[in-house]
Every structure is written in structure tokens, then in C-alpha cells.
């Protein structure tokens, strides 16, 4: 089953749901993302909201702190290794580095499903931006590595 993951994947949809099934688009209506699973067991992912504000011209990073929240809240990236549990139909991302410091040295478990050239990863319910939500991210294969 691990062979099915290997390659590069383009993000098609990033949908999050509250317990009452209200849809929340944390990364906007047209999110961008790239997921790479390597044959050697390493992985990396980046997801971004397109509608993030630019840092105003002429401002250096030290003077743009008021813009950082809006810039960073629409972006996630992490890397590490991964293992697949075929019986549970889960893939676990063993995070070695992340934009979110609290994720470093943690395991992120995702339920998976493959259909044709697409992979769906579902997150367990977790607190996201102060609310309980579960995620469903749909990826389309763009290469086999």
C-alpha cells in the first residue's frame, strides 16, 4: 500500500468541517498545495491560501509584524517521515520540522482513501483556530516521483 503514496500530489480541495458539518475553508476557495511522498519514507507538504496580503513595499520584516498574522495563518508546511497502517487505513506523518513549532516531534495521523488518480486524506477532529474541526484534503497525483 505504501507504493500508492509515492510521488508528488497537487491539492484539489481543503475542506474542514465543524461538528455540525458546517464547511469552513481555512485556506480559501482556491487553495494551493504540494505533497511529496518519497520512496525512502520521507515526506513534505505545503498548503497555502492564495488571498494572503503581501508585505507592504519598503517594510522590512522587523517592521511588518502586524502583517505576519494574516500572512502566516493562511500557510502550513511540514516535513518528516511517514508510515502506513493498511489495516487501519491510516498514514502517520512523523513531523521533524514544521511552521507550527508545537507539531515538531509529533505524529499526525490521517485516514486515507485512493480513487483513480486522487488521494483523500482525512484528519481526526482537532482544535483549529480555536474551534473543533476535522479536515478532508483531496490531492491529485502529478508524478510518480
Residue, then its C-alpha position, 0 to 999 in steps of 0.5 A: x500500500x505504501x507504493x500508492x503514496x509515492x510521488x508528488x500530489x497537487x491539492x484539489x480541495x481543503x475542506x474542514x468541517x465543524x461538528x455540525x458539518x458546517x464547511x469552513x475553508x481555512x485556506x480559501x476557495x482556491x487553495x494551493x498545495x504540494x505533497x511529496x511522498x518519497x520512496x525512502x519514507x520521507x515526506x513534505x507538504x505545503x498548503x497555502x491560501x492564495x488571498x494572503x496580503x503581501x508585505x507592504x513595499x519598503x517594510x522590512x520584516x522587523x517592521x511588518x509584524x502586524x502583517x505576519x498574522x494574516x500572512x502566516x495563518x493562511x500557510x502550513x508546511x511540514x516535513x518528516x517521515x511517514x508510515x502506513x497502517x493498511x489495516x487501519x487505513x491510516x498514514x502517520x506523518x512523523x513531523x521533524x520540522x514544521x511552521x507550527x513549532x508545537x507539531x515538531x516531534x509529533x505524529x499526525x495521523x490521517x485516514x486515507x482513501x485512493x480513487x483513480x488518480x486522487x488521494x483523500x486524506x482525512x484528519x481526526x477532529x482537532x482544535x483549529x483556530x480555536x474551534x473543533x474541526x476535522x479536515x478532508x484534503x483531496x490531492x491529485x497525483x502529478x508524478x510518480x516521483 
